[in-house]
Amino acid sequence: MSFRVKLNVLFLCCNVVYMRLGFSFIINMDLWSPQEVQHEEENYVETVTETNWRDLDGGEWMVAFCEPDCLRCQYFKKEWEQFAKNVKPLNINVAQVHVLEQPVLCFRFLIAEYPTIFHCKDGVYRIYSGRMALQDFLEFVRNKKWKEAERVPTWRSPSSVLMDYLSLLVRFSKSVRELRNYLDVEYKIPVWVFFCFQMVVLSFIGMMLGLVAMIVVDCGFYITTYIIEKNLTSYTVMPPRYCDDAEPSVDVTRSIKD
């Protein structure tokens, strides 16, 4: 084989290697990926969770509680997304809550059916009871029909103190359930053992709370008794004083003679 033939073979091999490297570089850079060609549509519907639901107390919001597996919610989703796009220039925020992922938040709002829509403005919550249609949604916010909607009472409002405490109880029960599932899966602990342990812990907590309540009541009783006894000992009853030298203001004998 001559030197020219060897040089051509070497040049051909180098070209094949360079083409292979260049093709690999193009693939790794995702130049042919369809994601670069297609533009994702802007999502106008925000997602509300247990961590950011306090944002509903500021501004004007329309919040929908939906379940993905519900056929009615699947039809409602398209109308809701179109509604969010139309009211964006009006500075009205549109959001949704996935009820399966946010059970504590559903309990805070006392959700009983899906979909359920709330109108929130400056911390005041109202329940939407109209039709699940785009035109009805637009008339509800543009014509301010939300002023005629049913208003959630203050004591039952999601931001009330009562709902805060009830949400803590629901969160605690959810944590206990997750702990039970974890022990069952990881350590194969029977369910009855966990329930016995839970009964002992709750009994101990109840005893401690009863002891604290008894101490508080006893301290309040003794303090009240001490204050009453101290006031009684410091109070002295003065006997009545009769003044014989004092002249009556009215002369009784003169009035009888007259």
PyRosetta script that sets phi, psi and omega in degrees:
from pyrosetta import init, pose_from_sequence

init()
pose = pose_from_sequence("MSFRVKLNVLFLCCNVVYMRLGFSFIINMDLWSPQEVQHEEENYVETVTETNWRDLDGGEWMVAFCEPDCLRCQYFKKEWEQFAKNVKPLNINVAQVHVLEQPVLCFRFLIAEYPTIFHCKDGVYRIYSGRMALQDFLEFVRNKKWKEAERVPTWRSPSSVLMDYLSLLVRFSKSVRELRNYLDVEYKIPVWVFFCFQMVVLSFIGMMLGLVAMIVVDCGFYITTYIIEKNLTSYTVMPPRYCDDAEPSVDVTRSIKD")
pose.set_psi(1, 130.2)
pose.set_omega(1, -176.1)
pose.set_phi(2, -77.3)
pose.set_psi(2, 169.8)
pose.set_omega(2, -179.0)
pose.set_phi(3, -67.3)
pose.set_psi(3, -35.4)
pose.set_omega(3, 179.7)
pose.set_phi(4, -65.6)
pose.set_psi(4, -40.4)
pose.set_omega(4, 179.4)
pose.set_phi(5, -64.8)
pose.set_psi(5, -43.0)
pose.set_omega(5, 178.2)
pose.set_phi(6, -61.4)
pose.set_psi(6, -39.7)
pose.set_omega(6, -179.5)
pose.set_phi(7, -66.3)
pose.set_psi(7, -39.4)
pose.set_omega(7, 178.5)
pose.set_phi(8, -66.8)
pose.set_psi(8, -39.3)
pose.set_omega(8, 178.2)
pose.set_phi(9, -64.7)
pose.set_psi(9, -42.1)
pose.set_omega(9, 178.3)
pose.set_phi(10, -64.6)
pose.set_psi(10, -39.4)
pose.set_omega(10, 178.6)
pose.set_phi(11, -66.1)
pose.set_psi(11, -39.2)
pose.set_omega(11, 178.5)
pose.set_phi(12, -65.5)
pose.set_psi(12, -39.9)
pose.set_omega(12, 178.0)
pose.set_phi(13, -65.3)
pose.set_psi(13, -40.0)
pose.set_omega(13, 178.0)
pose.set_phi(14, -63.9)
pose.set_psi(14, -39.1)
pose.set_omega(14, 178.1)
pose.set_phi(15, -65.1)
pose.set_psi(15, -39.3)
pose.set_omega(15, 178.2)
pose.set_phi(16, -63.9)
pose.set_psi(16, -41.6)
pose.set_omega(16, 179.5)
pose.set_phi(17, -65.2)
pose.set_psi(17, -44.0)
pose.set_omega(17, 179.9)
pose.set_phi(18, -63.8)
pose.set_psi(18, -41.0)
pose.set_omega(18, 178.3)
pose.set_phi(19, -64.7)
pose.set_psi(19, -38.0)
pose.set_omega(19, 178.4)
pose.set_phi(20, -65.5)
pose.set_psi(20, -42.7)
pose.set_omega(20, 178.8)
pose.set_phi(21, -65.4)
pose.set_psi(21, -41.7)
pose.set_omega(21, 179.9)
pose.set_phi(22, -66.0)
pose.set_psi(22, -38.9)
pose.set_omega(22, 178.6)
pose.set_phi(23, -66.7)
pose.set_psi(23, -39.0)
pose.set_omega(23, 177.6)
pose.set_phi(24, -65.2)
pose.set_psi(24, -38.4)
pose.set_omega(24, 179.2)
pose.set_phi(25, -64.3)
pose.set_psi(25, -39.3)
pose.set_omega(25, 179.6)
pose.set_phi(26, -65.8)
pose.set_psi(26, -40.5)
pose.set_omega(26, 179.8)
pose.set_phi(27, -66.4)
pose.set_psi(27, -42.3)
pose.set_omega(27, -179.2)
pose.set_phi(28, -67.9)
pose.set_psi(28, -26.9)
pose.set_omega(28, 178.4)
pose.set_phi(29, -82.4)
pose.set_psi(29, -1.3)
pose.set_omega(29, 177.0)
pose.set_phi(30, 56.5)
pose.set_psi(30, 39.5)
pose.set_omega(30, 178.8)
pose.set_phi(31, -72.4)
pose.set_psi(31, -24.2)
pose.set_omega(31, -179.7)
pose.set_phi(32, -101.3)
pose.set_psi(32, 11.5)
pose.set_omega(32, -179.1)
pose.set_phi(33, -72.7)
pose.set_psi(33, 136.4)
pose.set_omega(33, 179.8)
pose.set_phi(34, -69.3)
pose.set_psi(34, -13.7)
pose.set_omega(34, 179.3)
pose.set_phi(35, -65.9)
pose.set_psi(35, -25.9)
pose.set_omega(35, -179.9)
pose.set_phi(36, -78.3)
pose.set_psi(36, -22.9)
pose.set_omega(36, -177.1)
pose.set_phi(37, -89.3)
pose.set_psi(37, -41.8)
pose.set_omega(37, -178.3)
pose.set_phi(38, -84.4)
pose.set_psi(38, 138.4)
pose.set_omega(38, 178.4)
pose.set_phi(39, -102.6)
pose.set_psi(39, 126.2)
pose.set_omega(39, 179.8)
pose.set_phi(40, -71.8)
pose.set_psi(40, 139.0)
pose.set_omega(40, 178.6)
pose.set_phi(41, -73.5)
pose.set_psi(41, 142.8)
pose.set_omega(41, -179.7)
pose.set_phi(42, -70.2)
pose.set_psi(42, 133.7)
pose.set_omega(42, -179.3)
pose.set_phi(43, -92.8)
pose.set_psi(43, 115.2)
pose.set_omega(43, -178.3)
pose.set_phi(44, -90.8)
pose.set_psi(44, -11.4)
pose.set_omega(44, -178.3)
pose.set_phi(45, -95.3)
pose.set_psi(45, 120.7)
pose.set_omega(45, 178.7)
pose.set_phi(46, -87.6)
pose.set_psi(46, 159.1)
pose.set_omega(46, -179.7)
pose.set_phi(47, -107.9)
pose.set_psi(47, 125.9)
pose.set_omega(47, -179.7)
pose.set_phi(48, -102.0)
pose.set_psi(48, 132.3)
pose.set_omega(48, 178.9)
pose.set_phi(49, -127.2)
pose.set_psi(49, -176.3)
pose.set_omega(49, -179.9)
pose.set_phi(50, -68.0)
pose.set_psi(50, -21.5)
pose.set_omega(50, -176.8)
pose.set_phi(51, -87.9)
pose.set_psi(51, -26.4)
pose.set_omega(51, -175.0)
pose.set_phi(52, -120.9)
pose.set_psi(52, 12.8)
pose.set_omega(52, -176.0)
pose.set_phi(53, -69.6)
pose.set_psi(53, -18.5)
pose.set_omega(53, 177.3)
pose.set_phi(54, -65.2)
pose.set_psi(54, -15.9)
pose.set_omega(54, 176.5)
pose.set_phi(55, -65.7)
pose.set_psi(55, -17.5)
pose.set_omega(55, 179.4)
pose.set_phi(56, -68.9)
pose.set_psi(56, -18.4)
pose.set_omega(56, -179.5)
pose.set_phi(57, -74.7)
pose.set_psi(57, -10.1)
pose.set_omega(57, 179.4)
pose.set_phi(58, -118.4)
pose.set_psi(58, 132.3)
pose.set_omega(58, -179.9)
pose.set_phi(59, 82.4)
pose.set_psi(59, -164.9)
pose.set_omega(59, -178.9)
pose.set_phi(60, -114.5)
pose.set_psi(60, 129.1)
pose.set_omega(60, -175.3)
pose.set_phi(61, -132.9)
pose.set_psi(61, 151.4)
pose.set_omega(61, 166.8)
pose.set_phi(62, -125.6)
pose.set_psi(62, 115.6)
pose.set_omega(62, -173.7)
pose.set_phi(63, -118.5)
pose.set_psi(63, 132.6)
pose.set_omega(63, 179.8)
pose.set_phi(64, -118.9)
pose.set_psi(64, 132.8)
pose.set_omega(64, 175.7)
pose.set_phi(65, -99.3)
pose.set_psi(65, 115.9)
pose.set_omega(65, -173.2)
pose.set_phi(66, -129.4)
pose.set_psi(66, 157.2)
pose.set_omega(66, 174.5)
pose.set_phi(67, -119.7)
pose.set_psi(67, 124.5)
pose.set_omega(67, -174.8)
pose.set_phi(68, -60.6)
pose.set_psi(68, -30.9)
pose.set_omega(68, -176.7)
pose.set_phi(69, -82.2)
pose.set_psi(69, -7.1)
pose.set_omega(69, -178.6)
pose.set_phi(70, -81.5)
pose.set_psi(70, 129.3)
pose.set_omega(70, -179.7)
pose.set_phi(71, -65.3)
pose.set_psi(71, -37.8)
pose.set_omega(71, 178.3)
pose.set_phi(72, -64.4)
pose.set_psi(72, -37.5)
pose.set_omega(72, 178.8)
pose.set_phi(73, -71.0)
pose.set_psi(73, -32.3)
pose.set_omega(73, 177.6)
pose.set_phi(74, -66.3)
pose.set_psi(74, -40.3)
pose.set_omega(74, 174.8)
pose.set_phi(75, -68.9)
pose.set_psi(75, -36.8)
pose.set_omega(75, -178.3)
pose.set_phi(76, -68.8)
pose.set_psi(76, -27.2)
pose.set_omega(76, -176.1)
pose.set_phi(77, -60.1)
pose.set_psi(77, -42.0)
pose.set_omega(77, -179.7)
pose.set_phi(78, -65.3)
pose.set_psi(78, -43.8)
pose.set_omega(78, 178.1)
pose.set_phi(79, -62.8)
pose.set_psi(79, -38.5)
pose.set_omega(79, -177.6)
pose.set_phi(80, -68.4)
pose.set_psi(80, -39.7)
pose.set_omega(80, 178.5)
pose.set_phi(81, -67.1)
pose.set_psi(81, -40.3)
pose.set_omega(81, 177.2)
pose.set_phi(82, -67.0)
pose.set_psi(82, -37.4)
pose.set_omega(82, 176.9)
pose.set_phi(83, -63.7)
pose.set_psi(83, -41.3)
pose.set_omega(83, 178.2)
pose.set_phi(84, -63.3)
pose.set_psi(84, -36.6)
pose.set_omega(84, 179.0)
pose.set_phi(85, -69.7)
pose.set_psi(85, -35.2)
pose.set_omega(85, -177.4)
pose.set_phi(86, -76.2)
pose.set_psi(86, -32.4)
pose.set_omega(86, -176.2)
pose.set_phi(87, -95.3)
pose.set_psi(87, 4.0)
pose.set_omega(87, 178.4)
pose.set_phi(88, -60.5)
pose.set_psi(88, -41.6)
pose.set_omega(88, 177.1)
pose.set_phi(89, -65.6)
pose.set_psi(89, -16.3)
pose.set_omega(89, -179.5)
pose.set_phi(90, -88.2)
pose.set_psi(90, 6.3)
pose.set_omega(90, -178.3)
pose.set_phi(91, 59.3)
pose.set_psi(91, 37.3)
pose.set_omega(91, 175.2)
pose.set_phi(92, -108.4)
pose.set_psi(92, 122.3)
pose.set_omega(92, -178.8)
pose.set_phi(93, -85.5)
pose.set_psi(93, 135.2)
pose.set_omega(93, 178.9)
pose.set_phi(94, -117.9)
pose.set_psi(94, 130.1)
pose.set_omega(94, -176.0)
pose.set_phi(95, -140.3)
pose.set_psi(95, 169.1)
pose.set_omega(95, 177.6)
pose.set_phi(96, -142.6)
pose.set_psi(96, 156.7)
pose.set_omega(96, 179.5)
pose.set_phi(97, -128.0)
pose.set_psi(97, 126.8)
pose.set_omega(97, 174.8)
pose.set_phi(98, -83.7)
pose.set_psi(98, 111.8)
pose.set_omega(98, -171.4)
pose.set_phi(99, -67.3)
pose.set_psi(99, -30.8)
pose.set_omega(99, -179.7)
pose.set_phi(100, -71.6)
pose.set_psi(100, -28.9)
pose.set_omega(100, 180.0)
pose.set_phi(101, -90.3)
pose.set_psi(101, -18.2)
pose.set_omega(101, -176.9)
pose.set_phi(102, -127.4)
pose.set_psi(102, 68.9)
pose.set_omega(102, -179.7)
pose.set_phi(103, -69.0)
pose.set_psi(103, -33.9)
pose.set_omega(103, 179.8)
pose.set_phi(104, -66.4)
pose.set_psi(104, -40.5)
pose.set_omega(104, 179.6)
pose.set_phi(105, -67.6)
pose.set_psi(105, -35.5)
pose.set_omega(105, 176.4)
pose.set_phi(106, -66.1)
pose.set_psi(106, -37.5)
pose.set_omega(106, 177.1)
pose.set_phi(107, -68.1)
pose.set_psi(107, -35.8)
pose.set_omega(107, 179.2)
pose.set_phi(108, -64.0)
pose.set_psi(108, -37.5)
pose.set_omega(108, 179.1)
pose.set_phi(109, -90.3)
pose.set_psi(109, -2.3)
pose.set_omega(109, 179.0)
pose.set_phi(110, 55.9)
pose.set_psi(110, 57.1)
pose.set_omega(110, -179.0)
pose.set_phi(111, -81.5)
pose.set_psi(111, 127.2)
pose.set_omega(111, -179.4)
pose.set_phi(112, -115.7)
pose.set_psi(112, -19.8)
pose.set_omega(112, -180.0)
pose.set_phi(113, -146.5)
pose.set_psi(113, 162.5)
pose.set_omega(113, -178.3)
pose.set_phi(114, -126.1)
pose.set_psi(114, 140.8)
pose.set_omega(114, -10.2)
pose.set_phi(115, -80.3)
pose.set_psi(115, 149.7)
pose.set_omega(115, 175.1)
pose.set_phi(116, -121.3)
pose.set_psi(116, 131.7)
pose.set_omega(116, -174.2)
pose.set_phi(117, -116.9)
pose.set_psi(117, 135.3)
pose.set_omega(117, 175.9)
pose.set_phi(118, -118.0)
pose.set_psi(118, 141.6)
pose.set_omega(118, 169.5)
pose.set_phi(119, -105.0)
pose.set_psi(119, 123.5)
pose.set_omega(119, -176.4)
pose.set_phi(120, -120.6)
pose.set_psi(120, 127.5)
pose.set_omega(120, 178.1)
pose.set_phi(121, -145.7)
pose.set_psi(121, 113.9)
pose.set_omega(121, 177.7)
pose.set_phi(122, 55.3)
pose.set_psi(122, 42.4)
pose.set_omega(122, 176.5)
pose.set_phi(123, 82.7)
pose.set_psi(123, 1.6)
pose.set_omega(123, 178.7)
pose.set_phi(124, -103.3)
pose.set_psi(124, 126.4)
pose.set_omega(124, -175.8)
pose.set_phi(125, -107.5)
pose.set_psi(125, 134.6)
pose.set_omega(125, 176.6)
pose.set_phi(126, -131.9)
pose.set_psi(126, 148.9)
pose.set_omega(126, -177.7)
pose.set_phi(127, -97.4)
pose.set_psi(127, 127.5)
pose.set_omega(127, 177.0)
pose.set_phi(128, -82.2)
pose.set_psi(128, 127.8)
pose.set_omega(128, -177.4)
pose.set_phi(129, -123.6)
pose.set_psi(129, 18.0)
pose.set_omega(129, -179.5)
pose.set_phi(130, -88.7)
pose.set_psi(130, -166.9)
pose.set_omega(130, -179.8)
pose.set_phi(131, -76.1)
pose.set_psi(131, 151.0)
pose.set_omega(131, 179.3)
pose.set_phi(132, -87.0)
pose.set_psi(132, 64.8)
pose.set_omega(132, -178.8)
pose.set_phi(133, -132.6)
pose.set_psi(133, 155.4)
pose.set_omega(133, -175.0)
pose.set_phi(134, -63.1)
pose.set_psi(134, -45.9)
pose.set_omega(134, -177.9)
pose.set_phi(135, -63.8)
pose.set_psi(135, -36.4)
pose.set_omega(135, 178.0)
pose.set_phi(136, -67.7)
pose.set_psi(136, -37.7)
pose.set_omega(136, 176.6)
pose.set_phi(137, -62.8)
pose.set_psi(137, -43.8)
pose.set_omega(137, -178.5)
pose.set_phi(138, -66.5)
pose.set_psi(138, -42.0)
pose.set_omega(138, 178.0)
pose.set_phi(139, -66.3)
pose.set_psi(139, -30.8)
pose.set_omega(139, -178.7)
pose.set_phi(140, -64.7)
pose.set_psi(140, -37.8)
pose.set_omega(140, -177.8)
pose.set_phi(141, -94.8)
pose.set_psi(141, -34.7)
pose.set_omega(141, -177.8)
pose.set_phi(142, -73.9)
pose.set_psi(142, -41.5)
pose.set_omega(142, 178.9)
pose.set_phi(143, -89.7)
pose.set_psi(143, 4.6)
pose.set_omega(143, 179.0)
pose.set_phi(144, 54.7)
pose.set_psi(144, 44.4)
pose.set_omega(144, 175.4)
pose.set_phi(145, -72.9)
pose.set_psi(145, -9.2)
pose.set_omega(145, 179.1)
pose.set_phi(146, -66.0)
pose.set_psi(146, -18.0)
pose.set_omega(146, 177.0)
pose.set_phi(147, -68.7)
pose.set_psi(147, -23.2)
pose.set_omega(147, 179.1)
pose.set_phi(148, -93.0)
pose.set_psi(148, -4.3)
pose.set_omega(148, -177.3)
pose.set_phi(149, -76.7)
pose.set_psi(149, 163.5)
pose.set_omega(149, -179.3)
pose.set_phi(150, -69.2)
pose.set_psi(150, 128.6)
pose.set_omega(150, -178.8)
pose.set_phi(151, -94.9)
pose.set_psi(151, 135.5)
pose.set_omega(151, 178.7)
pose.set_phi(152, -71.3)
pose.set_psi(152, 130.6)
pose.set_omega(152, 179.8)
pose.set_phi(153, -59.7)
pose.set_psi(153, 155.1)
pose.set_omega(153, -176.9)
pose.set_phi(154, -63.3)
pose.set_psi(154, -40.9)
pose.set_omega(154, -177.9)
pose.set_phi(155, -70.0)
pose.set_psi(155, -21.6)
pose.set_omega(155, -179.7)
pose.set_phi(156, -105.4)
pose.set_psi(156, 8.1)
pose.set_omega(156, 179.8)
pose.set_phi(157, -67.3)
pose.set_psi(157, 145.7)
pose.set_omega(157, -179.8)
pose.set_phi(158, -58.7)
pose.set_psi(158, -25.3)
pose.set_omega(158, -179.9)
pose.set_phi(159, -95.3)
pose.set_psi(159, 10.2)
pose.set_omega(159, -179.5)
pose.set_phi(160, -78.1)
pose.set_psi(160, 164.7)
pose.set_omega(160, -179.8)
pose.set_phi(161, -67.2)
pose.set_psi(161, -36.7)
pose.set_omega(161, 179.6)
pose.set_phi(162, -61.2)
pose.set_psi(162, -45.1)
pose.set_omega(162, 179.7)
pose.set_phi(163, -69.0)
pose.set_psi(163, -28.7)
pose.set_omega(163, 175.4)
pose.set_phi(164, -63.6)
pose.set_psi(164, -45.2)
pose.set_omega(164, 179.8)
pose.set_phi(165, -68.5)
pose.set_psi(165, -41.0)
pose.set_omega(165, 178.4)
pose.set_phi(166, -65.5)
pose.set_psi(166, -35.3)
pose.set_omega(166, 177.3)
pose.set_phi(167, -67.6)
pose.set_psi(167, -34.5)
pose.set_omega(167, 175.6)
pose.set_phi(168, -63.8)
pose.set_psi(168, -40.0)
pose.set_omega(168, 177.9)
pose.set_phi(169, -64.8)
pose.set_psi(169, -42.3)
pose.set_omega(169, 178.6)
pose.set_phi(170, -65.1)
pose.set_psi(170, -40.6)
pose.set_omega(170, 178.1)
pose.set_phi(171, -64.9)
pose.set_psi(171, -37.4)
pose.set_omega(171, 178.3)
pose.set_phi(172, -66.3)
pose.set_psi(172, -43.9)
pose.set_omega(172, 178.1)
pose.set_phi(173, -64.7)
pose.set_psi(173, -35.2)
pose.set_omega(173, 176.8)
pose.set_phi(174, -66.1)
pose.set_psi(174, -39.8)
pose.set_omega(174, 178.4)
pose.set_phi(175, -65.8)
pose.set_psi(175, -38.6)
pose.set_omega(175, 177.7)
pose.set_phi(176, -64.3)
pose.set_psi(176, -40.6)
pose.set_omega(176, 179.4)
pose.set_phi(177, -65.8)
pose.set_psi(177, -41.9)
pose.set_omega(177, 177.7)
pose.set_phi(178, -64.2)
pose.set_psi(178, -37.6)
pose.set_omega(178, 176.8)
pose.set_phi(179, -64.8)
pose.set_psi(179, -40.5)
pose.set_omega(179, 178.6)
pose.set_phi(180, -64.0)
pose.set_psi(180, -42.6)
pose.set_omega(180, 177.8)
pose.set_phi(181, -65.0)
pose.set_psi(181, -37.6)
pose.set_omega(181, 179.4)
pose.set_phi(182, -65.2)
pose.set_psi(182, -44.5)
pose.set_omega(182, 178.9)
pose.set_phi(183, -66.8)
pose.set_psi(183, -33.2)
pose.set_omega(183, 179.5)
pose.set_phi(184, -71.2)
pose.set_psi(184, -37.1)
pose.set_omega(184, -176.5)
pose.set_phi(185, -83.0)
pose.set_psi(185, -45.5)
pose.set_omega(185, -173.4)
pose.set_phi(186, -80.9)
pose.set_psi(186, -43.0)
pose.set_omega(186, -173.3)
pose.set_phi(187, -112.3)
pose.set_psi(187, 1.7)
pose.set_omega(187, 177.2)
pose.set_phi(188, 55.0)
pose.set_psi(188, 38.9)
pose.set_omega(188, 178.5)
pose.set_phi(189, -81.9)
pose.set_psi(189, 130.5)
pose.set_omega(189, 179.9)
pose.set_phi(190, -61.2)
pose.set_psi(190, 155.3)
pose.set_omega(190, -177.9)
pose.set_phi(191, -67.7)
pose.set_psi(191, -36.7)
pose.set_omega(191, -177.1)
pose.set_phi(192, -66.5)
pose.set_psi(192, -30.2)
pose.set_omega(192, 176.6)
pose.set_phi(193, -66.7)
pose.set_psi(193, -40.6)
pose.set_omega(193, 178.6)
pose.set_phi(194, -66.1)
pose.set_psi(194, -39.6)
pose.set_omega(194, 179.2)
pose.set_phi(195, -66.3)
pose.set_psi(195, -37.7)
pose.set_omega(195, 176.4)
pose.set_phi(196, -64.3)
pose.set_psi(196, -42.7)
pose.set_omega(196, 177.8)
pose.set_phi(197, -64.4)
pose.set_psi(197, -39.9)
pose.set_omega(197, 178.3)
pose.set_phi(198, -64.9)
pose.set_psi(198, -38.1)
pose.set_omega(198, 179.0)
pose.set_phi(199, -65.1)
pose.set_psi(199, -41.3)
pose.set_omega(199, 179.3)
pose.set_phi(200, -65.0)
pose.set_psi(200, -43.0)
pose.set_omega(200, -178.9)
pose.set_phi(201, -65.4)
pose.set_psi(201, -44.4)
pose.set_omega(201, -179.9)
pose.set_phi(202, -66.1)
pose.set_psi(202, -36.2)
pose.set_omega(202, 177.0)
pose.set_phi(203, -65.2)
pose.set_psi(203, -41.3)
pose.set_omega(203, 178.3)
pose.set_phi(204, -64.4)
pose.set_psi(204, -42.4)
pose.set_omega(204, 178.6)
pose.set_phi(205, -63.6)
pose.set_psi(205, -41.1)
pose.set_omega(205, 177.7)
pose.set_phi(206, -63.2)
pose.set_psi(206, -39.5)
pose.set_omega(206, 177.9)
pose.set_phi(207, -64.4)
pose.set_psi(207, -41.6)
pose.set_omega(207, -179.9)
pose.set_phi(208, -67.1)
pose.set_psi(208, -40.7)
pose.set_omega(208, 178.1)
pose.set_phi(209, -65.4)
pose.set_psi(209, -39.0)
pose.set_omega(209, 176.3)
pose.set_phi(210, -64.5)
pose.set_psi(210, -38.5)
pose.set_omega(210, 177.7)
pose.set_phi(211, -64.6)
pose.set_psi(211, -42.8)
pose.set_omega(211, 178.5)
pose.set_phi(212, -63.7)
pose.set_psi(212, -42.3)
pose.set_omega(212, 179.1)
pose.set_phi(213, -64.1)
pose.set_psi(213, -38.5)
pose.set_omega(213, 179.7)
pose.set_phi(214, -66.0)
pose.set_psi(214, -40.5)
pose.set_omega(214, 179.2)
pose.set_phi(215, -64.8)
pose.set_psi(215, -41.3)
pose.set_omega(215, 180.0)
pose.set_phi(216, -65.2)
pose.set_psi(216, -41.9)
pose.set_omega(216, -179.9)
pose.set_phi(217, -66.4)
pose.set_psi(217, -43.1)
pose.set_omega(217, 179.8)
pose.set_phi(218, -63.9)
pose.set_psi(218, -43.5)
pose.set_omega(218, 179.0)
pose.set_phi(219, -62.6)
pose.set_psi(219, -43.1)
pose.set_omega(219, 178.2)
pose.set_phi(220, -64.3)
pose.set_psi(220, -36.9)
pose.set_omega(220, 179.5)
pose.set_phi(221, -67.2)
pose.set_psi(221, -45.8)
pose.set_omega(221, -178.5)
pose.set_phi(222, -67.6)
pose.set_psi(222, -36.1)
pose.set_omega(222, 178.6)
pose.set_phi(223, -67.0)
pose.set_psi(223, -42.0)
pose.set_omega(223, 178.3)
pose.set_phi(224, -64.5)
pose.set_psi(224, -42.2)
pose.set_omega(224, 178.9)
pose.set_phi(225, -63.4)
pose.set_psi(225, -40.7)
pose.set_omega(225, 179.6)
pose.set_phi(226, -64.5)
pose.set_psi(226, -39.9)
pose.set_omega(226, 179.9)
pose.set_phi(227, -67.3)
pose.set_psi(227, -39.6)
pose.set_omega(227, -179.6)
pose.set_phi(228, -66.9)
pose.set_psi(228, -44.5)
pose.set_omega(228, 179.5)
pose.set_phi(229, -64.2)
pose.set_psi(229, -38.0)
pose.set_omega(229, 178.7)
pose.set_phi(230, -65.4)
pose.set_psi(230, -39.5)
pose.set_omega(230, 178.1)
pose.set_phi(231, -68.3)
pose.set_psi(231, -34.7)
pose.set_omega(231, 179.4)
pose.set_phi(232, -69.9)
pose.set_psi(232, -38.1)
pose.set_omega(232, 179.6)
pose.set_phi(233, -72.0)
pose.set_psi(233, -30.9)
pose.set_omega(233, 180.0)
pose.set_phi(234, -82.5)
pose.set_psi(234, -10.5)
pose.set_omega(234, -178.9)
pose.set_phi(235, -97.6)
pose.set_psi(235, 120.6)
pose.set_omega(235, 180.0)
pose.set_phi(236, -114.9)
pose.set_psi(236, 133.4)
pose.set_omega(236, 179.6)
pose.set_phi(237, -88.7)
pose.set_psi(237, 121.0)
pose.set_omega(237, 179.8)
pose.set_phi(238, -84.6)
pose.set_psi(238, 133.5)
pose.set_omega(238, 177.7)
pose.set_phi(239, -69.6)
pose.set_psi(239, 154.9)
pose.set_omega(239, -179.8)
pose.set_phi(240, -69.8)
pose.set_psi(240, 143.6)
pose.set_omega(240, -179.1)
pose.set_phi(241, -107.7)
pose.set_psi(241, 131.4)
pose.set_omega(241, 178.0)
pose.set_phi(242, -111.2)
pose.set_psi(242, 126.6)
pose.set_omega(242, -179.6)
pose.set_phi(243, -104.7)
pose.set_psi(243, 108.3)
pose.set_omega(243, 178.5)
pose.set_phi(244, -75.2)
pose.set_psi(244, -26.1)
pose.set_omega(244, -176.7)
pose.set_phi(245, -78.9)
pose.set_psi(245, -11.1)
pose.set_omega(245, -175.8)
pose.set_phi(246, -76.0)
pose.set_psi(246, 133.8)
pose.set_omega(246, 179.5)
pose.set_phi(247, -88.0)
pose.set_psi(247, 139.0)
pose.set_omega(247, 178.7)
pose.set_phi(248, -66.8)
pose.set_psi(248, 148.9)
pose.set_omega(248, -178.3)
pose.set_phi(249, -72.0)
pose.set_psi(249, -21.1)
pose.set_omega(249, -179.4)
pose.set_phi(250, -123.1)
pose.set_psi(250, 130.3)
pose.set_omega(250, 178.7)
pose.set_phi(251, -80.2)
pose.set_psi(251, 102.2)
pose.set_omega(251, -174.7)
pose.set_phi(252, -71.5)
pose.set_psi(252, -40.3)
pose.set_omega(252, -178.9)
pose.set_phi(253, -63.5)
pose.set_psi(253, -40.4)
pose.set_omega(253, -179.5)
pose.set_phi(254, -65.4)
pose.set_psi(254, -39.6)
pose.set_omega(254, -179.2)
pose.set_phi(255, -69.0)
pose.set_psi(255, -28.7)
pose.set_omega(255, 179.0)
pose.set_phi(256, -71.0)
pose.set_psi(256, -44.7)
pose.set_omega(256, -179.2)
pose.set_phi(257, -61.3)
pose.set_psi(257, -39.6)
pose.set_omega(257, -180.0)
pose.set_phi(258, -67.4)
pose.dump_pdb("model.pdb")
